[in-house]
Amino acid sequence: MNLDFALILVVVTLGTGVIWVLDKLLLAPLRRKAAATAPTDESKQKLLQPNTIVETSTSIFPVLAAVLILRSFLYEPFQIPSGSMLPTLEVGDFILVDKYHYGLRTPVGNIKFVDNNDPERGDVVVFKYPKNPTIYYIKRVVGLPGDEIVYKDKVVYINGEPQEQSLIAQLPPAKPERLLVKETLGDVDHEIYRDLNARNMQGAWVVPEGQYFVMGDNRDNSNDSRYWGTVPDELLVGKAVSVWMHWANWTSIPDFTAMRGIQ
């Protein structure tokens, strides 16, 4: 069973918030009133002391509220679990996703209530997987609403125009298995991998209104729009803007020198 962390955070924040308000408006004044007639200082202190639930709730509510606001409307951290975005993002990269860039959305339901920017060609975006919205994916925006996308001979064509590719390196040089290639999508230059031994997939798609065609930079090792279709705007989570740490596994040391922007 997949746990919805956003829903859990909202419920716990609301619960502790209700107790926090009740304590400020009702419970704390009652404790002070009872303590005013206490015969000794010791009994007065006992009467002023809230019970465990109230004390815990009033302590953690401000922290939970700050976390909820930060991750819902500003930035949310994610960890890269697969190599589908190599060479741009490595397994173990920890990234920050700008939640405001494409507009503000409710933490539960992902309903947009403030518009901002629309996704642009070349953006790296986090979204909820259309086939299972409890799973988060990260890919690069290739096609915008209304675009005709053709993928042929490992080259992307957008509205009939091939997107420029130039070879950077053959890896490994002595006996190449894949190519490191610079690709230009609109105004965005970025690097992709092309496997020399992978099958030559081909296809053509028209991007519906309000949806986006996305692909991984590790072109021959990415489960993306070529296989399951486009991403509706309502499933967008935010724009990936930076890597703030790399942590390969729990037995390794976190590497903060990996900090960089995401192109």
Secondary structure, DSSP 8 states (H G I E B T S, - for coil): ----HHHHHHHHHHHHHHHHHHIIIIIHHHHHHHHTT-SSHHHHHHHHS--HHHHHHHHHHHHHHHHHHIIIIIEEEEE--SSTTTTTS-TTEEEEEESSTT-EE-TTT--EEE------TT-EEEEE-TT-TTSEEEEEEEE-TT-EEEEETTEEEETTEE--EEEEEEESSSS-SEEEEEEEETTEEEEEEEESSS----EEEE--TTEEEEE-SBGGG--SHHHH--EEGGGEEEEEEEEEEE---TTS--BGGG-EE--
